[in-house]
């Protein structure tokens, strides 16, 4: 059975964001910011919210993307000054390795 996560890999080149397992509903979504160069000892602390079906993951992706789009419209000048790109959240199949 396939598993899915909601992740953003576009905004920064040296890190990614994901919806983590502390999330307990669409009204309480928790995100984690993870550097690609993370110590091996810290990797077990990275706990994405894992979905059993794609349709549930898409609901969370759509809500998160909508929230981030609103934030980008209000604060894009700040993000751009730090060299960040507009976030593009996606649903990815989860195979156990986030550090591609």
For each residue, the residues with C-beta under 8 A, 3 or more apart:
1: 52
2: 54 93
3: 50 51 52 93 94 95
4: 50 51 52 53 54 56 57 91 92 93 94
5: 18 19 48 49 50 51 57 91 92 94 98
6: 18 19 48 49 51 57 60 61 64 89 90 91 92
7: 16 17 18 19 48 89 90 92 98
8: 11 16 17 18 64 68 87 88 89 90
9: 16 88 90
10: 85 86 87 88
11: 8 17 79 84 85 86 87 88
12: 15 16 84 85
13:
14: 35 36 37
15: 12 33 34 35 36
16: 7 8 9 12 33 34 36 98
17: 7 8 11 31 32 33 34 87
18: 5 6 7 8 31 32 34 46 48 49 98
19: 5 6 7 23 29 30 31 32 48 49 60 64
20: 23 30 31 32 47 48 49
21: 47 48 49 50
22: 30
23: 19 20 28 29 30 49 60
24: 28
25: 28 29
26: 29 59 60 63
27:
28: 23 24 25
29: 19 23 25 26 60 63 64 67
30: 19 20 22 23
31: 17 18 19 20 64
32: 17 18 19 20 46 47 48
33: 15 16 17
34: 15 16 17 18 38 46 98
35: 14 15 38
36: 14 15 16 99
37: 14
38: 34 35 42 43 46 99
39: 42 43
40: 43
41: 44
42: 38 39 45 46
43: 38 39 40 46 99
44: 41
45: 42
46: 18 32 34 38 42 43 98
47: 20 21 32
48: 5 6 7 18 19 20 21 32 94 98
49: 5 6 18 19 20 21 23 60
50: 3 4 5 21 94
51: 3 4 5 6 54 56 57 60
52: 1 3 4 56
53: 4 56 57
54: 2 4 51 57 58 91
55: 58 59
56: 4 51 52 53 59 60
57: 4 5 6 51 53 54 60 61 91
58: 54 55 61 62 91
59: 26 55 56 62 63
60: 6 19 23 26 29 49 51 56 57 63 64
61: 6 57 58 64 65 89 90 91
62: 58 59 65 66
63: 26 29 59 60 66 67
64: 6 8 19 29 31 60 61 67 68 89
65: 61 62 68 69 87 88 89
66: 62 63 69 70
67: 29 63 64 70 71
68: 8 64 65 71 72 87 89
69: 65 66 72 73 86
70: 66 67 73 74
71: 67 68 74 75
72: 68 69 75 76 79 86 87
73: 69 70 76
74: 70 71
75: 71 72 78 79
76: 72 73 79 80 86
77: 80 81
78: 75 81 82
79: 11 72 75 76 82 84 86
80: 76 77 83 84
81: 77 78
82: 78 79
83: 80
84: 11 12 79 80
85: 10 11 12
86: 10 11 69 72 76 79
87: 8 10 11 17 65 68 72
88: 8 9 10 11 65
89: 6 7 8 61 64 65 68
90: 6 7 8 9 61
91: 4 5 6 54 57 58 61
92: 4 5 6 7
93: 2 3 4
94: 3 4 5 48 50
95: 3
96:
97: 100
98: 5 7 16 18 34 46 48
99: 36 38 43
100: 97
